C-alpha cells in the first residue's frame, strides 16, 4: 500500500500544479506578413493610432464568458513556422505594430513627427469578436494621410466574417480577419490622391 501511495502522490502533485498554473489571459494573434517589395522606397511617414471605438470591449458578453479571464491584451507574432512572440499589446498598439511590420516590408520608413513629414493616422472604428450561435468578427478602420495637420487623403475599410465551432475556430477567424484588414490598407492610393 505504501508503494502505491508513493507512486500516486507525485502524479497527483503534478496534476495539482498544472491545474494551478495561470493561463495566458491574452489572445494570440499571428499576423500574416505579405511579401517584401520596394513599393515605398524613399518615402517616410510618422504613424499615429487613434482609438475611436464606441465600445472598447473587444469581446461581446457571450464571447467573454468563453474566454478565461481575457485581459484585453494580445500576444503578437508573425504567422511563420517557429516565429517568436514579439510582444503583448493592447488593441491600438497591436494595430500599430502590425501596420509598421507590413509597410516596412514594402520600403516605407517610419520617423518622428516633423513639419514636412506626412502623418499616417489610423483610426480604429470597430474591433470586436462575439458569439451568437457562431463567432462573429467585425473590424473597421480609417486611414488618413495628413500634411502639416491638414487631411489630404482618406480611406475607409472594413471586414466582417463568421465561423462556427469551438473557441479555437473563433480565434483563428479573428486572426485571419485582422491580417486581412491590415493587408487591405491601400496606402499607395493615399499617396497618389495626395500627390506626394
TORKOL-4160 file (C-alpha; in steps of 0.2 Angstrom, whole numbers, padded with zeros to 4 digits, m for minus):
196
<pt num="1" X="0000" Y="0000" Z="0000"/>
<pt num="2" X="0014" Y="0012" Z="0004"/>
<pt num="3" X="0022" Y="0009" Z="m0013"/>
<pt num="4" X="0006" Y="0013" Z="m0022"/>
<pt num="5" X="0005" Y="0029" Z="m0012"/>
<pt num="6" X="0022" Y="0034" Z="m0016"/>
<pt num="7" X="0018" Y="0031" Z="m0035"/>
<pt num="8" X="0002" Y="0040" Z="m0035"/>
<pt num="9" X="0007" Y="0055" Z="m0024"/>
<pt num="10" X="0019" Y="0063" Z="m0037"/>
<pt num="11" X="0006" Y="0061" Z="m0051"/>
<pt num="12" X="m0007" Y="0069" Z="m0041"/>
<pt num="13" X="0005" Y="0083" Z="m0036"/>
<pt num="14" X="0009" Y="0086" Z="m0055"/>
<pt num="15" X="m0010" Y="0087" Z="m0059"/>
<pt num="16" X="m0012" Y="0099" Z="m0045"/>
<pt num="17" X="0002" Y="0110" Z="m0050"/>
<pt num="18" X="m0004" Y="0110" Z="m0068"/>
<pt num="19" X="m0021" Y="0115" Z="m0063"/>
<pt num="20" X="m0014" Y="0129" Z="m0053"/>
<pt num="21" X="m0003" Y="0136" Z="m0067"/>
<pt num="22" X="m0011" Y="0153" Z="m0073"/>
<pt num="23" X="m0017" Y="0153" Z="m0091"/>
<pt num="24" X="m0012" Y="0166" Z="m0103"/>
<pt num="25" X="m0026" Y="0179" Z="m0102"/>
<pt num="26" X="m0021" Y="0187" Z="m0118"/>
<pt num="27" X="m0027" Y="0181" Z="m0136"/>
<pt num="28" X="m0013" Y="0176" Z="m0148"/>
<pt num="29" X="m0013" Y="0185" Z="m0165"/>
<pt num="30" X="m0002" Y="0178" Z="m0178"/>
<pt num="31" X="m0001" Y="0191" Z="m0192"/>
<pt num="32" X="0001" Y="0185" Z="m0210"/>
<pt num="33" X="0015" Y="0197" Z="m0216"/>
<pt num="34" X="0015" Y="0200" Z="m0235"/>
<pt num="35" X="0030" Y="0198" Z="m0246"/>
<pt num="36" X="0043" Y="0211" Z="m0247"/>
<pt num="37" X="0043" Y="0224" Z="m0260"/>
<pt num="38" X="0051" Y="0241" Z="m0264"/>
<pt num="39" X="0034" Y="0250" Z="m0267"/>
<pt num="40" X="0038" Y="0264" Z="m0254"/>
<pt num="41" X="0056" Y="0265" Z="m0256"/>
<pt num="42" X="0061" Y="0283" Z="m0252"/>
<pt num="43" X="0045" Y="0288" Z="m0243"/>
<pt num="44" X="0043" Y="0291" Z="m0225"/>
<pt num="45" X="0029" Y="0295" Z="m0213"/>
<pt num="46" X="0025" Y="0297" Z="m0195"/>
<pt num="47" X="0012" Y="0285" Z="m0188"/>
<pt num="48" X="m0002" Y="0288" Z="m0176"/>
<pt num="49" X="m0016" Y="0277" Z="m0170"/>
<pt num="50" X="m0032" Y="0284" Z="m0164"/>
<pt num="51" X="m0044" Y="0273" Z="m0155"/>
<pt num="52" X="m0062" Y="0279" Z="m0159"/>
<pt num="53" X="m0072" Y="0264" Z="m0155"/>
<pt num="54" X="m0088" Y="0267" Z="m0146"/>
<pt num="55" X="m0087" Y="0251" Z="m0137"/>
<pt num="56" X="m0069" Y="0247" Z="m0131"/>
<pt num="57" X="m0074" Y="0230" Z="m0126"/>
<pt num="58" X="m0066" Y="0218" Z="m0139"/>
<pt num="59" X="m0076" Y="0203" Z="m0134"/>
<pt num="60" X="m0095" Y="0203" Z="m0133"/>
<pt num="61" X="m0103" Y="0197" Z="m0117"/>
<pt num="62" X="m0106" Y="0179" Z="m0123"/>
<pt num="63" X="m0088" Y="0178" Z="m0131"/>
<pt num="64" X="m0081" Y="0185" Z="m0115"/>
<pt num="65" X="m0089" Y="0171" Z="m0105"/>
<pt num="66" X="m0080" Y="0158" Z="m0116"/>
<pt num="67" X="m0063" Y="0165" Z="m0113"/>
<pt num="68" X="m0053" Y="0163" Z="m0097"/>
<pt num="69" X="m0051" Y="0180" Z="m0089"/>
<pt num="70" X="m0046" Y="0189" Z="m0105"/>
<pt num="71" X="m0037" Y="0205" Z="m0100"/>
<pt num="72" X="m0039" Y="0215" Z="m0116"/>
<pt num="73" X="m0021" Y="0211" Z="m0122"/>
<pt num="74" X="m0015" Y="0202" Z="m0137"/>
<pt num="75" X="0001" Y="0191" Z="m0139"/>
<pt num="76" X="0008" Y="0196" Z="m0156"/>
<pt num="77" X="0019" Y="0186" Z="m0168"/>
<pt num="78" X="0021" Y="0184" Z="m0187"/>
<pt num="79" X="0012" Y="0169" Z="m0195"/>
<pt num="80" X="0028" Y="0159" Z="m0199"/>
<pt num="81" X="0034" Y="0142" Z="m0193"/>
<pt num="82" X="0043" Y="0144" Z="m0176"/>
<pt num="83" X="0040" Y="0163" Z="m0176"/>
<pt num="84" X="0044" Y="0170" Z="m0159"/>
<pt num="85" X="0032" Y="0181" Z="m0148"/>
<pt num="86" X="0036" Y="0199" Z="m0152"/>
<pt num="87" X="0026" Y="0207" Z="m0138"/>
<pt num="88" X="0010" Y="0208" Z="m0128"/>
<pt num="89" X="0000" Y="0224" Z="m0134"/>
<pt num="90" X="m0017" Y="0232" Z="m0131"/>
<pt num="91" X="m0028" Y="0235" Z="m0147"/>
<pt num="92" X="m0020" Y="0252" Z="m0153"/>
<pt num="93" X="m0003" Y="0245" Z="m0151"/>
<pt num="94" X="m0007" Y="0229" Z="m0159"/>
<pt num="95" X="m0013" Y="0238" Z="m0175"/>
<pt num="96" X="0002" Y="0250" Z="m0174"/>
<pt num="97" X="0015" Y="0235" Z="m0173"/>
<pt num="98" X="0006" Y="0226" Z="m0187"/>
<pt num="99" X="0005" Y="0241" Z="m0199"/>
<pt num="100" X="0023" Y="0245" Z="m0196"/>
<pt num="101" X="0028" Y="0227" Z="m0200"/>
<pt num="102" X="0018" Y="0227" Z="m0216"/>
<pt num="103" X="0023" Y="0244" Z="m0223"/>
<pt num="104" X="0042" Y="0242" Z="m0218"/>
<pt num="105" X="0042" Y="0226" Z="m0228"/>
<pt num="106" X="0037" Y="0237" Z="m0243"/>
<pt num="107" X="0051" Y="0250" Z="m0240"/>
<pt num="108" X="0041" Y="0263" Z="m0230"/>
<pt num="109" X="0051" Y="0272" Z="m0216"/>
<pt num="110" X="0044" Y="0277" Z="m0200"/>
<pt num="111" X="0050" Y="0293" Z="m0192"/>
<pt num="112" X="0046" Y="0305" Z="m0178"/>
<pt num="113" X="0033" Y="0318" Z="m0182"/>
<pt num="114" X="0040" Y="0334" Z="m0191"/>
<pt num="115" X="0033" Y="0349" Z="m0200"/>
<pt num="116" X="0036" Y="0342" Z="m0218"/>
<pt num="117" X="0034" Y="0324" Z="m0214"/>
<pt num="118" X="0017" Y="0316" Z="m0219"/>
<pt num="119" X="0007" Y="0309" Z="m0205"/>
<pt num="120" X="m0002" Y="0292" Z="m0207"/>
<pt num="121" X="m0016" Y="0292" Z="m0195"/>
<pt num="122" X="m0025" Y="0275" Z="m0192"/>
<pt num="123" X="m0042" Y="0277" Z="m0184"/>
<pt num="124" X="m0049" Y="0261" Z="m0176"/>
<pt num="125" X="m0068" Y="0262" Z="m0178"/>
<pt num="126" X="m0073" Y="0244" Z="m0174"/>
<pt num="127" X="m0064" Y="0229" Z="m0167"/>
<pt num="128" X="m0075" Y="0215" Z="m0160"/>
<pt num="129" X="m0077" Y="0197" Z="m0158"/>
<pt num="130" X="m0094" Y="0190" Z="m0152"/>
<pt num="131" X="m0103" Y="0173" Z="m0151"/>
<pt num="132" X="m0121" Y="0172" Z="m0156"/>
<pt num="133" X="m0123" Y="0154" Z="m0161"/>
<pt num="134" X="m0107" Y="0157" Z="m0171"/>
<pt num="135" X="m0092" Y="0168" Z="m0170"/>
<pt num="136" X="m0094" Y="0185" Z="m0177"/>
<pt num="137" X="m0080" Y="0197" Z="m0181"/>
<pt num="138" X="m0081" Y="0215" Z="m0186"/>
<pt num="139" X="m0066" Y="0226" Z="m0189"/>
<pt num="140" X="m0066" Y="0243" Z="m0197"/>
<pt num="141" X="m0053" Y="0257" Z="m0199"/>
<pt num="142" X="m0050" Y="0273" Z="m0207"/>
<pt num="143" X="m0033" Y="0278" Z="m0214"/>
<pt num="144" X="m0029" Y="0297" Z="m0215"/>
<pt num="145" X="m0014" Y="0305" Z="m0223"/>
<pt num="146" X="m0011" Y="0322" Z="m0216"/>
<pt num="147" X="0002" Y="0335" Z="m0220"/>
<pt num="148" X="0005" Y="0349" Z="m0208"/>
<pt num="149" X="m0011" Y="0345" Z="m0199"/>
<pt num="150" X="m0022" Y="0345" Z="m0214"/>
<pt num="151" X="m0031" Y="0330" Z="m0221"/>
<pt num="152" X="m0026" Y="0327" Z="m0239"/>
<pt num="153" X="m0032" Y="0309" Z="m0242"/>
<pt num="154" X="m0043" Y="0296" Z="m0233"/>
<pt num="155" X="m0048" Y="0278" Z="m0235"/>
<pt num="156" X="m0061" Y="0268" Z="m0226"/>
<pt num="157" X="m0060" Y="0249" Z="m0225"/>
<pt num="158" X="m0069" Y="0236" Z="m0215"/>
<pt num="159" X="m0071" Y="0217" Z="m0214"/>
<pt num="160" X="m0084" Y="0206" Z="m0206"/>
<pt num="161" X="m0084" Y="0187" Z="m0205"/>
<pt num="162" X="m0092" Y="0172" Z="m0196"/>
<pt num="163" X="m0087" Y="0155" Z="m0192"/>
<pt num="164" X="m0095" Y="0141" Z="m0181"/>
<pt num="165" X="m0086" Y="0129" Z="m0170"/>
<pt num="166" X="m0075" Y="0129" Z="m0154"/>
<pt num="167" X="m0066" Y="0144" Z="m0146"/>
<pt num="168" X="m0051" Y="0140" Z="m0156"/>
<pt num="169" X="m0061" Y="0142" Z="m0173"/>
<pt num="170" X="m0066" Y="0159" Z="m0167"/>
<pt num="171" X="m0049" Y="0164" Z="m0163"/>
<pt num="172" X="m0042" Y="0158" Z="m0179"/>
<pt num="173" X="m0055" Y="0168" Z="m0189"/>
<pt num="174" X="m0052" Y="0183" Z="m0179"/>
<pt num="175" X="m0033" Y="0182" Z="m0183"/>
<pt num="176" X="m0037" Y="0179" Z="m0201"/>
<pt num="177" X="m0049" Y="0195" Z="m0202"/>
<pt num="178" X="m0035" Y="0205" Z="m0193"/>
<pt num="179" X="m0022" Y="0200" Z="m0206"/>
<pt num="180" X="m0035" Y="0204" Z="m0220"/>
<pt num="181" X="m0039" Y="0221" Z="m0215"/>
<pt num="182" X="m0021" Y="0226" Z="m0211"/>
<pt num="183" X="m0015" Y="0220" Z="m0228"/>
<pt num="184" X="m0031" Y="0228" Z="m0236"/>
<pt num="185" X="m0025" Y="0245" Z="m0232"/>
<pt num="186" X="m0021" Y="0254" Z="m0249"/>
<pt num="187" X="m0008" Y="0266" Z="m0243"/>
<pt num="188" X="m0002" Y="0268" Z="m0261"/>
<pt num="189" X="m0019" Y="0275" Z="m0266"/>
<pt num="190" X="m0017" Y="0288" Z="m0251"/>
<pt num="191" X="0000" Y="0294" Z="m0258"/>
<pt num="192" X="m0007" Y="0295" Z="m0276"/>
<pt num="193" X="m0023" Y="0305" Z="m0270"/>
<pt num="194" X="m0012" Y="0317" Z="m0260"/>
<pt num="195" X="0001" Y="0318" Z="m0275"/>
<pt num="196" X="0016" Y="0315" Z="m0264"/>
